[in-house]
């Protein structure tokens, strides 16, 4: 065997080694991303399982044109008011967090397990229904009373 055959074989083996290194790195990164996504999915499923809310009341006061919604956090997960959605007659309400209080505290975004949130929003006429949805997707709805 001449030098050219040995050199070519060495070059082929070296290029195979480099190609395998690149393939291994790409494959390892892909598997790691899939594993991270599965962990995130498991965490979200656990948070959803541990979340729970109960809509205690939804009362409309025609004298003040205000709708007052009261709900309890019955789960074991701390919820965020900013992440919670309020729908009145299937219309998304914005800015309601400014008029919400958690157990009388107007200066918190955290809704701890066992605590009650009271939300007051303006409504020009009596709505029929109200719905609260948590960041984990738990939703409750109720009819509005007077």
C-alpha positions in Angstrom: 0.0 0.0 0.0 1.3 3.3 -0.9 1.1 6.6 1.0 -1.9 7.8 -1.0 -4.0 4.8 0.1 -3.0 5.2 3.8 -3.6 8.9 3.6 -7.0 8.5 2.0 -8.0 5.9 4.6 -6.8 8.2 7.4 -8.8 11.1 5.9 -11.9 8.9 5.6 -11.7 7.7 9.2 -11.1 11.3 10.4 -14.1 12.6 8.5 -16.2 9.7 9.8 -15.1 10.6 13.3 -16.0 14.3 12.8 -19.4 13.4 11.2 -20.2 11.0 14.1 -19.4 13.8 16.6 -21.7 16.2 14.9 -24.5 13.6 14.6 -24.1 12.7 18.3 -24.3 16.3 19.4 -27.4 17.0 17.3 -29.1 13.8 18.5 -28.3 14.4 22.1 -29.6 18.0 22.0 -32.9 16.8 20.3 -33.4 14.1 23.0 -32.7 16.7 25.7 -35.3 19.1 24.3 -37.9 16.3 24.1 -37.2 15.3 27.7 -37.5 19.0 28.9 -40.8 19.3 27.0 -42.1 16.1 28.7 -41.1 17.5 32.1 -42.9 20.8 31.4 -46.0 18.9 30.3 -45.9 16.8 33.5 -45.6 19.9 35.6 -48.5 21.6 33.9 -50.7 18.5 34.3 -49.8 18.4 38.0 -50.6 22.1 38.4 -54.0 21.6 36.6 -54.7 18.6 38.9 -53.9 20.6 42.0 -55.9 23.7 40.9 -59.5 24.3 41.9 -61.8 27.3 42.2 -65.4 27.6 43.4 -67.6 30.5 42.2 -69.4 31.5 45.4 -71.6 34.3 44.0 -72.1 36.7 41.1 -74.4 39.5 42.2 -75.5 42.5 40.1 -76.5 45.7 41.9 -78.7 47.8 39.6 -78.4 50.8 42.0 -74.6 51.1 41.5 -74.4 49.3 38.1 -71.8 47.0 39.7 -71.2 43.3 39.3 -69.6 41.6 42.3 -68.0 38.2 41.8 -66.8 36.1 44.8 -64.7 33.0 44.3 -62.7 30.6 46.5 -59.4 29.0 45.7 -60.2 25.4 46.6 -57.0 23.8 45.2 -53.5 23.5 46.6 -51.9 25.8 44.0 -51.3 29.5 44.4 -53.0 31.3 41.5 -52.2 34.7 39.9 -54.9 37.3 39.5 -53.1 38.6 36.4 -53.2 35.1 34.9 -56.9 34.6 35.7 -59.5 35.5 33.1 -62.9 37.0 33.8 -65.7 36.7 31.2 -69.0 38.5 31.7 -71.7 37.3 29.2 -68.9 35.6 27.3 -67.1 39.0 26.9 -63.5 39.2 28.1 -63.1 41.8 30.8 -59.9 43.7 31.1 -58.5 45.7 34.0 -60.7 44.0 36.6 -57.6 43.1 38.7 -57.4 46.7 39.9 -60.8 46.3 41.5 -60.1 42.9 43.0 -59.2 42.0 46.6 -58.0 38.8 48.1 -59.3 38.4 51.6 -59.6 42.2 51.8 -56.1 42.9 50.4 -56.2 45.1 47.3 -52.4 45.1 46.9 -51.7 41.5 46.0 -51.7 39.5 42.8 -51.4 36.1 44.6 -54.5 34.1 45.4 -53.4 31.5 47.9 -55.2 28.2 48.6 -58.2 28.7 50.9 -58.4 32.5 50.1 -61.4 34.3 48.7 -61.2 36.8 45.8 -63.8 39.5 45.4 -64.0 41.2 42.0 -66.1 44.3 41.3 -66.7 45.5 37.7 -69.0 48.1 36.2 -71.9 46.8 34.2 -74.5 49.0 32.5 -77.1 46.2 32.5 -77.6 43.0 34.4 -75.4 40.3 32.8 -76.7 36.7 32.5 -73.5 34.8 33.3 -70.0 35.1 34.6 -67.0 32.8 34.2 -63.5 32.6 35.8 -60.6 30.7 34.2 -57.3 30.1 36.0 -53.9 30.1 34.3 -53.9 26.3 34.4 -57.2 26.1 32.5 -59.7 25.4 35.3 -62.9 27.3 34.6 -66.1 27.8 36.5 -69.3 29.6 35.5 -72.4 30.8 37.2 -75.6 32.8 36.5 -75.7 36.3 37.8 -78.3 37.1 40.5 -79.6 40.4 41.8 
